[in-house]
Amino acid sequence: MKTSPNLIEKAFLLKKTSLFEEINLDDLLAIAEKLDTIEMQTNVTLFKEGQSAQHMYIITDGSVELLDSSMNPFQELHTGSFFGYEALFRDGKHCYHARAKTHGHLLAVTKKQLTVIIGECPSVAIRLLEAFSKHPEHKPLFTD
């Protein structure tokens, strides 16, 4: 069983994602320090459709499946993928369910933290807009 990532591991994981790939390591360490780590247990629901969105998530290890309103899986996400952010910028409610498919860890980013990160590193905003533009219907198909 993998342990929760340390600060350096968080920074290097962030560097491997499309959101943070253009950011230098010093800035990534400052960002990583702000992020909470969440341990996922297999088959545990992370959030439900219609639930108030509190975080965006980045998978550090393990996998997550996204499910529609009928609880049918429509996408599986893996290490480096991010999800949940679209609700932070829309109506504040998730439009799908997310469930841990395997044991693993997530980095959790609040809207306030994300706003600070975007202010310090505008390239993150560009990457989020690119993800939105790929899926204008706001379906959460965001993988690296």
CORRA-V316078 format. One record per residue. RES is the residue in three letters. SS is DSSP state (H for helix, E for strand, - for the rest). D_CENTER is the distance of its C-alpha to the mean C-alpha in whole Angstrom. Layout:
{{RES;SS;D_CENTER} {RES;SS;D_CENTER}}
This chain:
{{MET;-;21} {LYS;-;19} {THR;-;19} {SER;-;16} {PRO;-;15} {ASN;-;17} {LEU;H;17} {ILE;H;18} {GLU;H;16} {LYS;H;13} {ALA;H;14} {PHE;H;15} {LEU;H;12} {LEU;H;10} {LYS;H;14} {LYS;-;13} {THR;-;10} {SER;-;11} {LEU;-;10} {PHE;-;12} {GLU;-;15} {GLU;-;17} {ILE;-;17} {ASN;-;20} {LEU;H;19} {ASP;H;21} {ASP;H;18} {LEU;H;15} {LEU;H;17} {ALA;H;18} {ILE;H;14} {ALA;H;13} {GLU;H;16} {LYS;H;14} {LEU;-;11} {ASP;E;12} {THR;E;11} {ILE;E;11} {GLU;E;14} {MET;E;13} {GLN;-;17} {THR;-;18} {ASN;-;18} {VAL;-;17} {THR;E;15} {LEU;E;12} {PHE;E;13} {LYS;-;15} {GLU;-;16} {GLY;-;18} {GLN;-;16} {SER;E;15} {ALA;-;12} {GLN;-;12} {HIS;E;8} {MET;E;5} {TYR;E;2} {ILE;E;3} {ILE;E;6} {THR;E;9} {ASP;E;12} {GLY;-;13} {SER;-;12} {VAL;E;11} {GLU;E;13} {LEU;E;12} {LEU;E;16} {ASP;-;18} {SER;-;20} {SER;-;23} {MET;-;20} {ASN;-;21} {PRO;E;18} {PHE;E;17} {GLN;E;14} {GLU;E;13} {LEU;E;10} {HIS;-;11} {THR;-;10} {GLY;-;8} {SER;-;6} {PHE;E;3} {PHE;E;4} {GLY;-;6} {TYR;H;7} {GLU;H;10} {ALA;H;11} {LEU;H;11} {PHE;H;14} {ARG;-;16} {ASP;-;18} {GLY;-;15} {LYS;E;15} {HIS;-;13} {CYS;-;15} {TYR;-;14} {HIS;E;14} {ALA;E;11} {ARG;E;13} {ALA;E;13} {LYS;-;15} {THR;-;16} {HIS;-;16} {GLY;E;13} {HIS;E;11} {LEU;E;7} {LEU;E;7} {ALA;E;7} {VAL;E;7} {THR;E;10} {LYS;H;12} {LYS;H;14} {GLN;H;13} {LEU;H;11} {THR;H;14} {VAL;H;16} {ILE;H;14} {ILE;H;15} {GLY;H;18} {GLU;H;19} {CYS;-;17} {PRO;H;18} {SER;H;16} {VAL;H;13} {ALA;H;14} {ILE;H;16} {ARG;H;13} {LEU;H;11} {LEU;H;15} {GLU;H;15} {ALA;H;12} {PHE;H;14} {SER;H;17} {LYS;H;17} {HIS;-;16} {PRO;-;18} {GLU;-;19} {HIS;-;15} {LYS;-;14} {PRO;-;11} {LEU;-;12} {PHE;-;9} {THR;-;10} {ASP;-;11}}
